[in-house]
Amino acid sequence: MSDVGTSLSTRLRASVVRRWQLISGLFFSRKVRSLVIPFLVGLFPIALTQRIMRSNWISVPYYDDWYHPGAQIVSFLQGTLRFADLFGQHNESRPLFPHLYYLLMFVFTGRWDVKDAMVLMFVMACLASVFLFELLRRATSLDLPSRLWVWALFNFVLFCPLEYENFLWGIMLLPFTPGIALLGAVLISLSGLRLRWKIVTNLALAFLATYSFANGMLLWILAAPIYAERQSIATENRKVDSTGWYALYALCGIISIAFYFRNYVHPAQLPPSAGSFSDVVPFLHFLVAWIGNLFVVTGADPFLFGCFFLVVFVALGVAAIRVARRQGNFRRFYPWIVIAVYALLSGAMVASSGRMRFGIGSALPSRYAAVSVFFYLGLAGLGASLYDAWVASGHSIRPRIVFASGLTMGLLTAGWLSSFTTELAHVKIIHEQRKDLALAVQWIPAIPLNPDLVLAEVPPKVVAEEAIALSRYDALRPRLVTPSLASIVHENSPREEQSVGMLGTARFSTDHRLLLTGIAWLPYRNGRADCVVVGYTNSSGGLTPFTVFQPTYMRERLKGRFDFKRLPTNGFAAVIDPANVPMGELTLRAWAVDLRMGRALPMAGAVTVDNAPVERNSAALTKNL
């Protein structure tokens, strides 16, 4: 039996070894590696963006979110929503379809959580990545490994660091939509569909783009359907039919744009639109910097980077036209030129709308990356198509082309890495600010005049009114604190819970910020409190809460204001804007709050401070020195 068992064991081991050799030989073969490696490289920027988004997103509306779709959702809940509300103007745009997206998401989920819009935008970006890969397949003859490497380059552009902030802002779904529609329209144009179906499909995409964001109107020109292949006399559509379908497309475009500008009003917050010869130089300066900012190295001039990449695009465009005329086939270059021109014309629309009068700094916000990224997608695709054409025709690549390509890729890589470091730090700050804003929104029932509501970048009154209106239907995320919890922190409790910590120190800085330190601990959880609410004793003997914050030291806004080595490791520090605190001598008390269980525990310590005007604080500091 022993010999039989040994023989069986030997055969099993040999079988396992053979199977492993077969699998490993297949997996690690040169052919498989040539596919797996570029595929994983292409997935890396997508996975990285998703990780950064998930690590930093906060469920709180920000800036224009409160107006679009916030106001529409409130009207929907109150039963007063009209078509005019959906069609209404937002800056230069009429975001009809994004409003419908938001309302559908709200209906299906029963809540307004800006994370839903962030997820939708990320999914749309992934769809754009799929569209780009399919465009490579249809417009080039590159083999699969080469196509995967170009696709990886597309993904590093599409999910570039300057986009990280945009993926944390729900309303950025608006400017991203026309670009996705354009990619779809170009794919349709390169397909084998009959012209009439191309007309109908691209017409719908152009209409969708027009009523998503202002630059979507460009699709009526750029998405005009073309014949993908030369048609034989027997199979090509009759000229009269083609003319009729193109006339229908043009008529729909004219009606759509005319209806768009019905009752249109130039945004009051923008200067007059550009329209004179004196605006030419500022216009070009704005546009070039707008393009160059996406991959500019930190500290460098985006205008210079924009000049370089525009020169590269013009050179590639001229070369592409020559090759297309020689080969009699513009198919391989058509999509990339259209995509890049879409970005350039969009930048021109932004500049001419009046924003260029704000100065060159107005061309640099990261929100424009959602559109300018398409210029670099077109640039990369055009380069890949030219390489494919030269290789297919047997032409050798000249050394100067190799040098120019290396320099371009080097600048793109340097810009990507530089902006990655900068944007990671920026995203961290955004995360902290949104957490502060979310806390301020949650505590509106107790602290309606919290200065941190200005972090929403809209009037605090708008935030408070919409938050309260939405909370009546349990529609807002984050949820507001319960009335019972809000009422507790108005009590000047005679008992003090030493075990939950204490309010240690309070003083005003030279820039008139209230600096607080202390400890807020929940012994039954053996951890820090979820937040701390601080109030001052009022004339009726109760407390008027004026701020809420997270009890931690890990905040960018705390750096340089406290000596953390002298503070307890489990304590907190906070920098408070005292805009809603009355002048004079005040006694401060604090509550340690457990949001999960809806509890507020009075902390030990009552600190007296003198909220004197800035002049008195400065004089007192000079006297002490």
PyMOL commands that set and color helices and strands:
alter all, ss='L'
color gray80, all
select helices_A, chain A and resi 2-27+30-56+63-66+70-78+83-87+96-109+114-139+144-158+161-163+166-168+170-189+195-210+214-222+239-260+277-295+302-327+334-352+355-358+360-363+366-392+399-442+451-456+460-471+483-488+556-558+564-566+614-624
alter helices_A, ss='H'
color red, helices_A
select strands_A, chain A and resi 497-508+514-522+527-528+531-537+543-549+572-576+584-594+599-604+607-611
alter strands_A, ss='S'
color yellow, strands_A
deselect
rebuild
show_as cartoon
